[in-house]
Structures are given as C-alpha cells and as structure tokens.
Amino acid sequence: MKIKKDTTSPADIGDYMKVFACTAVMMQTVLSLVLATSPTYNYQTPIGIIYNLVKFTAPAFIFGILYTTTRTTNQNTLANYGGYLKKQWSALFVPTIWWTLAYLLIMPNVQQVNQYHDVGSFIWHFINGNAAPHLWYNTMMLQFIILMPFFWLLAHFVRNNSKRGIWTLIITTVLFAAWIGFYDLEVFHGPHEQSWYLLDRIFISFVIYGIFGVLSWMFRDKLETFLKKSFPILVILFIAVFYWTNKELFNFGYPVSLANAPYYKPSMTLYALLIIGLVATLAIKHINDNSKALPVFHFLATYAYRAYLSNVFWLQIIWRLGGKNLVNINPILAIIVCYLLTWVLSFASAYVFHIIWSKVKDSLMRKRVQESTE
C-alpha cells in the first residue's frame, strides 16, 4: 500500500520530524536552565525524566531533513549541486550566520566551554557552535547539507533494489554501533571527555539518521507496511527503552546532570529511532487521511529551523524578565511558562523576520529593475 498523496501532500514525514524536533528541543533548553538553579531533588527527578522524553530532537531533525531533501532532490547530480547550495545558503546558512552573530555580540554570556577573547577565538566560536548552548547542532547539521551529493549517490545506488537497501541498512547499523561503542569508551566519562568533546558535532555521530532518512523515502511503501504491522511493538519498545534511559540517568545519582544523558549511547540511539518510527506512523496516517493538520505541520516545518535558532535568545529574555523568579515559586511552573512563551516567540519571530526580509528583498529587486530601465 502506498503513502497517499506523498508527493503532493501539504506536508510529508520530514515536516512532522522537524516540527516535533523543534518543539521538543526548546523544552531541553528550558529544563537545562531551570536545573542550573539547583532545585530540590523532588523537582530534579521529573526534570530528568522529561529531558529523556524529549531527547530525540537532533536525530529526528536530521532524519526529517534527509527524508524531505531526498524526496525533492533525489534526481539531482553534481551538476545540480551549485543551485542546491545557493538555495540552502539563503534558507539555512544566512539565518545561522545572523543568529550566531547575535549570540556572540548581544549575549556573550551564553557561550559554551569558554569565552572568546580575540578575533581568532571569536571566529572559532562562530564556527564550532560554542556561541550558544544549541548551536553545536548547526555545526553538525550543515555538514549534511554540504555532503548532500553523497546522499544523492546513495539514493541512486539503492533505487528499486531492496537487497542494496537492506545491505546499506545493515552496514550502517554495524558501523554506527562501533562508533557509539568507541565514543562510550573514549569520550563519555572516558579519557578524552574534555579534549574530544567536538566529536559530538561531527556528522558521523548522526549519520545513521541521515542514511535512514534517505532509505525511508526510497522505500517508502515498505516503510509504511512495516510501521503499520509493527506499531504495537514500537509502543512497547518505546516504554521499555524510555525506562532504560531513565534508569541509566538516575544511576549516576543526585544532583541530576543532563550531561549524563547524551545522544551517543545505545539506549538513546534506540530511543531516537523508536520516536522517529512513531512520528512517521502519525505522519503517514495524516497523509493517508488527508488530515487538516497537514498544512499546519508544513507551515510550522517551514519556520522550524529559524525558530530553533532563536529559541535561546528569547528564553534568555524571558528568564531575565521574570522566568528566573518563577523558579523560587515553583520550578515546574517556571518550566511551563518559560517553555510556552519561548515556543510562541520563536515561531512568531521566525515568521515575522521572514516576511520583513522578503519585503526588503522585493523592494531592492524592484529598485534594481527600475534603475536598469532608466
């Protein structure tokens, strides 16, 4: 059975991944900020559990980007690479540049690891993602955009060939498992925990989700059949693995440290893949039912990346204007209020800035045309 309207629908599986990921990642930021105030252990427990619940965001976003990009560009070759990069430059790189500058110049206090002190360290922080708590993701994600010809090649390689698709899935899983094992031994509480921390923003650490995104589009009919048959099992596995991730986190004891819940563990990898499967199941159902939610998800997905870029900026403002004071009243209340305001402001600003920038570009274009005709 085919995914109905998958090429003409107002939204696709990738859109659902982006919206779920962006919505959840803002909660991660809020939880980290509230936990830094050292609430009582009674509040640290739910904070840790909620954090694990939303700890699927980067994998889901990478999966969604590669799914949608493969759907819309899988016929591309190197000859189309220049046009593809030009489009992505406007959509992804330019917003990244502006928001990174905003954090470094307006909110230098949110830098990670250390502070820039000269031109060289400024540029380094700009590139490596240390300008703000969430910008490590941009450094990693943009690598997938640059490496898109590899994924086009993969799409061409597996096209209409199930054996090649299965072998690609198996080899990817084995190699990624080896990478996770290496990271667990050498980096996560290992001898290179401090010196090799930048490994978390190299595309290899998330490549399994990108490759699975490509395979999911290329074998979308088989994916739908699999998800429909295995949905009850996915739910059971979700509960079991979610319990596993929480057991691992709280085995480290109190105070709770969210650094003990990284993406690069077998439990977290399985959890992310299960969430991706469940979100994909929801998306497929909506697509097949021609749900009224489709245009909403597509609209939000259009602005998800730009909303993600701005969320820490708005959260910092909310925090300073009273969010921090709410923690003294009730940390859970602070989480709810700060999260809802951050989500609304992030998406609203992404939309408003897009409209303003579009009007500015149109005005400049009309001015150029007018000058050329005079």
Beta strands, then each sheet from edge to edge (+ up, - down):
end
